[in-house]
Amino acid sequence: MEKLDYPQVQETLFREVLDNGLEVIVLPKEGFHKTYATFSTKYGSIDNHFAVGSQVPSKVPDGIAHFLEHKMFEEPEGDIFAVFASNGASANAYTTFDRTVYLFSATENIHANLETLIDFVQRPYFTDANVEKEKGIIEQEIQMYRDNADWRVYFGLIDALYQKHPVHIDIAGTPESIRQIDKETLYRCYETFYHPTNMLLFVVGGVDAEEVFRLVRANQARKTFAPQGDINRFFEEEPAPVKMPRRVAQLPVSLPKFMMGFKEKNGPGQAKSALLQETASKLMLEAVIGSSSSLYQKLYDQSLISDSFGHEYNSGPGYAFSVIGGDTPDPDKLLAEIRSALEALIAGGISEEAFMRAKRKKIGSYLRMLNSPESIAGEFTRYRFRESDMFDVLAGYESCTLEQVNERLRAHFDFNQLAVSIVERPKG
Amino acid sequence: MSLFQRGQVRRIRLHVLPTKRFKTFAISLFAGLPLNEESVTPVALIPFVLRRGTAKTPETIAVRERLDDLYGAGFGFDVYKRGDSQIVQFRMDVINDRFVASDVSLLEASISFLGEVVTDPLLEGTGFAGKYVDAEKLTLRKRLEAIVNDKIRYAAERCLEEMCADEPYRLHPLGKLDAIDGISSSSLYGQYGQWLNEAALDLYVVGDTTLEEVTELVGRSFKLGDGQPAAYAKPSVQKDVKDVKVVVDQMDVSQGKLNMGLRTGVGYDDELYPAALMYNGILGGYPHSKLFINVREKASLAYYAASRLDGHKGICTIQSGIEVANYERAVDIIKEQLNSMREGRLSELEMSQTKAMISNHLREMQDSAYEMLAYDFNGVLTGNFRPADELLRRVEGVTPEHIRAVAQGVQLDTIYFLRDRKEA
């Protein structure tokens, strides 16, 4: 067991890679009642074309990682939620572009709950009947998102940005794609991606690290996993240009929803440079269009934006893009205003003052995030799966210079790399 | 479990929880008035205007810069209803100075900021600054118009509106669209003065501080006249239902949203409140509950099917997203679950699982500064400062008979369905 101290944020981590390859990390939080644990596989919606070692590559239906997540909760004895409930734990799971996360939070029976979490994720149980039954439920989940304008404008933007990369595919798939899913394909995905070497267990809260490690070691020692070769994930090469500059969808909304995004010409590079690019980009966006920027205030004063207006930077295996937007009465005017402001900024650069303010804001929000076990577990896993360390992010913000941010400003806002997504009221 | 220390500065009640557990100070100011048709809209508008500028920092951009300089101190507000009151909650969170090299006390700067925003606004002539009032009237209008964008929330709010059509609770906490135009900067300023003088004001701070320090800072930062703190009126939770009201709205949606409103007759302060929590938990609070198991897992009709208890109004609501064609089936299955609750068909397992889940929730709250203060604020609202560990013991003691007693009093009031535009 390795001990990692982070004195600046007053946190200590314990880490161990077990014999079967499973990585376990424990972050004890003194004084916390709750323990929050996540058991994650580096497997998300984008991993739809893969092979282990020299196997023949498989292509699987869209939405299968998410479907698998749903099905893991079913055991021969019934629903695993009941077992968690008996031990007072609330359990859940979610699927993102590049990972699937199973989790519980509880204040008692932590050991029993940890065993339940590990065991149910390591015990798939798929039958023809239970796979069929799930299709109705997931179809309603898909329909729910179809009616959600915020979700539609966001995923519409990603779809407009990416031509080939599977990040543009809906995480839950479509009613048509999930109909093709059967238990054999589920087992194939499971065997590939739920091997301990591809997984991370993260436990944060009022726990004793040594006890957690003892429990997990004993649990894993009772199970056998055949050694597995490396997982190869295949992504078709993504051309630099966006798929379409403008994508419009119609839903009953009070005002149009607008998002614009710039796609990086190249996906993020190696872990270190990817982290640097991410931090510098987030700082840059905050300084340029954050809520205390002069641009934000000007747009608000013109009634072109409201409190819903925001920005983010999103990157992962083979993709990286920014998102800027919110509700607006006039998407074209908003775009034109932002464009001319960005062009002026690219020429003049971000001021030292705006840069320092953005930096303080980012550092503050990073430290606030550390109050939340949920955010810590989620963010730590996200960075870990990209071979970086969440606790380096603070240093990343601190060491970032105005020059780097200005460089990012000029490199990122390339108007040939722009796409916009709009959700508006049906006409007539 | 942690206890709040209480104090008072003029009309503000203070509630301070000294703890070193968090990396931040969590600050909340609650200002509550009875929900009222005439005042609901201007009162909702007040915080929108206050955040734009203060006498000392008139420009909005400078206000935001001040917050960013405090290491991105979080500042925001919410307007919502609890019982029959309209509550404006201002929130601030700021990191504890010990993590950063700050040359000012971040707690002091934050309370001083909040005091300025709430009690020392930017004025112009006989009212608030006109340009801010105009801009925020538009913002409020957009917010009210945007309710329809989120179909799940829209359906939930429409259901309550129909259910409480002849009670103040029908009102949306952000007010009414048609009342916005009539507000002027001087009429709003008049309303603001009244609000400051009449609202129940409660300031909470959770973090590495003391009651003495907070008392001193609030005394310095809030410009308020003398007077005693106001109390909250007890909401009415009793109502007899004669017929079940059925309301169907049509809109361009892919999925139907089915909502039901139930009257429990049990309020937060009621002896049976712990049993009402259990009723809701067994019916639809969790993934092991009757609604999830029967609507989702057994019938595959929905992705979500759940219930929620509003203890301050004694209302339990059910919500589910279904295919429009499955309306009758879903309603039947849900009614079956209500019947089985009424007949007391509860297994020991359902009892123990639900108790474990509620207890867990009550213990987990202690890890979040905002949840702790929100829970304590229930005491201010109802006069019943029942500590979380006492409620936990009471929940543990709930018997099937208690739940049956609640279930016998539960009345289905309204069924609301938001469906597509195809022929009915």
Interface residues (C-beta under 8 A of the other chain):
Chain A: Q8 V9 Q10 E30 G31 F32 H33 K34 D79 F81 A82 A85 S86 N87 G88 A89 S90 A91 S105 A106 T107 E108 K133 E134 K135 G136 I137 I138 Q140 E141 Q143 M144 R146 D147 N148 A149 D150 G205 L251 P252 V253 S254 L255 K257 G290 S291 S292 S294 Q297 Y300 D301 S303 S306 D307 S308 D327 R357 A358 R360 K361 K362 I363 G364 S365 L367 R368 L370 N371 S372 P373 P426
Chain B: T19 K20 R21 F22 K23 T24 T60 I61 R64 E65 L67 D68 D69 L70 Y71 G72 A73 G74 D93 V94 I95 F99 V100 A135 L138 T139 K142 R143 E145 A146 I147 V148 N149 D150 K151 I152 M251 D252 V253 S254 Q255 Y286 P287 H288 F292 I293 R296 E297 S300 L301 A302 Y303 Y304 G321 I322 E323 L349 S352 Q353 T354 A356 M357 S359 N360 H361 R363 E364 Q366 D367 S368 A369
